[in-house]
């Protein structure tokens, strides 16, 4: 290489650097737009599936509300069933992500259990669409859930969390009874789930408004004290 070429080489590199940075910025921007589009589709699809079920939901309606196209939706999710499964995975990921932020390992076991119940109760109350989605998938006998490895991995975390709380409670002497963590998860979830899924039928039969703030608070305290009483007895 000649001396003149040696001098020009750094200048060429410097000229190329802005172009590379610009190309990288465009790739990042495109990735962000793709993720936002995917996220928006999932949120709207969650409402559509929760309101109309898998068979009644319309991809056309989802495309219209997200200002995209059926072709784009199928590009991201493959099919209507693929979109439905992605919605289920997204819904479960949401509750598990919030659970991870509770930092229950930093609390004593009694307070940690109270906090977990408090969160589960309030989350179900605030997310009736999640409850409807789970109900719909039960109607389908978990046919779509069985196709997902993500869902099984997502839900391992809550069982590990409960298991850790129970273990710390046993060690400290706060809890006397040995309870299977999956059984305890079912006990907590069933009460919280039922209040939302059966709110209208139960309220009509017994003339009780389960959405009333005083009733909600009483039921939350009842669940917390019932679980703790169970764990404190041998």
C-alpha positions in Angstrom: 0.0 0.0 0.0 1.4 3.5 -0.9 1.8 6.3 1.6 -1.1 8.1 0.0 -3.3 5.0 0.5 -2.1 4.8 4.2 -3.3 8.4 4.7 -6.6 7.9 3.0 -7.5 4.7 4.8 -8.4 6.3 8.2 -10.4 8.9 6.4 -12.3 6.2 4.6 -13.0 4.5 7.9 -14.2 7.8 9.4 -16.5 8.3 6.5 -17.9 4.8 6.8 -18.6 5.1 10.6 -21.6 7.5 10.3 -23.1 5.2 7.7 -22.7 2.2 10.0 -24.2 4.0 12.9 -27.1 5.1 10.8 -27.7 1.6 9.6 -27.5 0.3 13.2 -30.0 3.0 14.3 -32.4 2.0 11.5 -32.2 -1.6 12.6 -32.9 -0.7 16.2 -35.8 1.5 15.2 -37.3 -1.2 13.0 -36.9 -3.7 15.8 -38.7 -1.3 18.2 -41.5 -0.7 15.7 -41.9 -4.5 15.2 -42.1 -5.1 19.0 -44.6 -2.3 19.5 -46.8 -3.6 16.7 -46.6 -7.1 18.2 -47.4 -5.7 21.7 -50.4 -3.7 20.4 -51.8 -6.7 18.5 -51.5 -8.8 21.7 -53.4 -6.3 23.8 -56.2 -5.9 21.4 -56.4 -9.6 20.7 -56.6 -10.3 24.4 -59.8 -8.1 24.6 -61.2 -9.7 21.5 -60.6 -13.3 22.6 -61.8 -12.6 26.2 -65.0 -11.1 24.9 -65.8 -13.5 22.1 -63.8 -16.7 22.7 -61.5 -18.4 20.2 -64.3 -19.3 17.7 -66.1 -15.9 17.9 -63.0 -13.7 17.8 -62.4 -12.0 14.5 -58.9 -11.3 13.2 -60.4 -8.6 10.9 -61.6 -6.8 14.0 -58.1 -7.0 15.6 -56.4 -5.8 12.4 -58.8 -2.8 12.2 -58.3 -1.7 15.8 -54.5 -2.0 15.5 -54.4 -0.3 12.1 -52.6 -3.2 10.6 -53.6 -6.1 8.4 -54.5 -9.7 8.7 -51.4 -10.5 6.6 -49.3 -8.7 9.2 -51.0 -10.5 12.1 -50.4 -13.9 10.4 -46.8 -12.9 9.7 -46.2 -12.4 13.4 -48.3 -15.2 14.8 -48.8 -17.7 12.0 -52.6 -18.2 12.4 -55.6 -17.3 14.5 -54.8 -20.1 16.9 -51.2 -19.0 17.0 -52.3 -15.5 18.0 -54.6 -17.0 20.7 -51.8 -19.0 22.2 -49.5 -16.0 22.1 -52.2 -14.0 24.0 -52.3 -16.8 26.7 -48.6 -16.8 27.0 -48.5 -13.0 27.2 -51.3 -13.0 29.9 -49.5 -15.5 32.1 -46.1 -13.7 31.6 -47.8 -10.5 32.9 -48.9 -11.9 36.2 -45.6 -13.8 36.8 -43.5 -10.6 36.0 -45.4 -8.6 38.6 -45.0 -11.4 41.1 -41.3 -11.3 40.7 -41.3 -7.6 41.6 -42.9 -8.3 45.0 -39.5 -9.3 46.5 -41.2 -11.8 48.9 -37.9 -13.4 49.8 -37.1 -10.2 51.7 -40.1 -10.5 54.0 -40.7 -12.8 56.9 -42.8 -15.8 55.8 -46.1 -14.7 57.4 -45.9 -11.3 55.8 -44.7 -12.8 52.5 -47.8 -15.1 52.4 -50.1 -12.2 53.2 -48.5 -10.2 50.4 -48.8 -13.0 47.9 -52.5 -13.5 48.7 -53.0 -9.8 48.6 -51.4 -9.6 45.1 -53.3 -12.6 43.7 -56.6 -11.3 45.0 -56.1 -7.8 43.6 -54.6 -8.9 40.3 -57.6 -11.1 39.5 -60.0 -8.4 40.5 -58.2 -5.9 38.2 -57.9 -8.3 35.3 -61.2 -10.0 34.5 -60.0 -10.5 30.9 -57.3 -12.8 32.3 -60.0 -14.8 34.2 -62.1 -15.1 31.0 -59.2 -16.3 28.9 -58.4 -19.0 31.4 -62.1 -20.0 31.5 -62.1 -20.2 27.7 -59.0 -22.3 27.6 -60.6 -24.7 30.1 -63.6 -25.0 27.7 -61.0 -26.1 25.2 -59.6 -28.6 27.7 -56.2 -26.8 27.7 -55.7 -28.0 24.1 -53.7 -24.9 23.2 -51.7 -24.7 26.4 -50.4 -28.1 25.9 -48.7 -26.9 22.7 -46.7 -24.3 24.7 -43.4 -25.0 26.5 -43.4 -21.3 27.6 -46.5 -21.6 29.8 -45.2 -24.5 31.9 -41.9 -22.7 32.4 -43.6 -19.4 33.3 -45.7 -21.0 36.0 -42.9 -22.9 37.7 -41.8 -19.6 39.3 -44.9 -19.1 41.5 -44.6 -22.7 42.8 -41.0 -22.1 43.6 -41.9 -18.8 45.4 -44.6 -20.6 47.5 -42.2 -23.4 48.3 -39.6 -21.0 49.5 -42.0 -19.2 51.7 -43.3 -22.5 53.2 -39.7 -23.7 53.8 -38.7 -20.5 55.6 -41.9 -20.6 57.7 -41.1 -24.2 58.7 -37.5 -23.3 59.6 -38.6 -20.3 61.7 -41.4 -22.2 63.4 -44.1 -19.8 62.0 -45.7 -22.6 60.1 -46.4 -26.0 61.6 -48.3 -27.8 58.8 -46.6 -29.3 55.8 -48.5 -28.3 52.7 -47.9 -29.1 49.0 -47.1 -25.8 47.3 -49.2 -26.6 44.3 -52.1 -27.5 46.6 -51.7 -24.1 48.3 -51.4 -22.3 45.0 -54.7 -23.9 44.0 -56.4 -23.0 47.3 -55.4 -19.3 46.9 -56.1 -19.1 43.2 -59.5 -20.8 43.3 -61.0 -18.3 45.8 -59.6 -15.3 43.9 -60.6 -16.8 40.6 -64.2 -17.7 41.7 -65.0 -14.3 42.9 -64.4 -12.9 39.4 -65.5 -15.8 37.2 -68.8 -16.4 39.1 -69.4 -12.8 40.2 -72.7 -12.3 38.3 -74.2 -15.8 38.9 -73.2 -15.9 42.6 -74.4 -12.3 43.1 -77.7 -13.0 41.5 -78.4 -16.2 43.5 -77.4 -14.7 46.9 -78.1 -11.1 46.3 -74.6 -10.0 47.2 -72.4 -7.6 45.2 -68.9 -9.2 45.2 -67.5 -6.0 43.7 -68.5 -4.0 46.8 -65.3 -2.6 48.4 -66.3 -3.7 51.9 -67.1 -7.2 50.6 -63.8 -7.4 48.7 -61.8 -6.4 51.8 -63.6 -8.8 54.0 -63.0 -11.6 51.6 -59.3 -10.8 51.2 -58.9 -10.8 55.0 -60.9 -14.1 55.2 -58.6 -15.8 52.7 -55.4 -14.5 54.3 -56.5 -15.6 57.8 -57.8 -19.0 56.6 -54.5 -19.8 54.8 -52.4 -18.6 57.8 -54.5 -20.5 60.3 -54.1 -23.7 58.2 -50.3 -23.2 58.0 -50.0 -22.5 61.8 -51.7 -25.7 62.9 -50.0 -29.1 62.9 
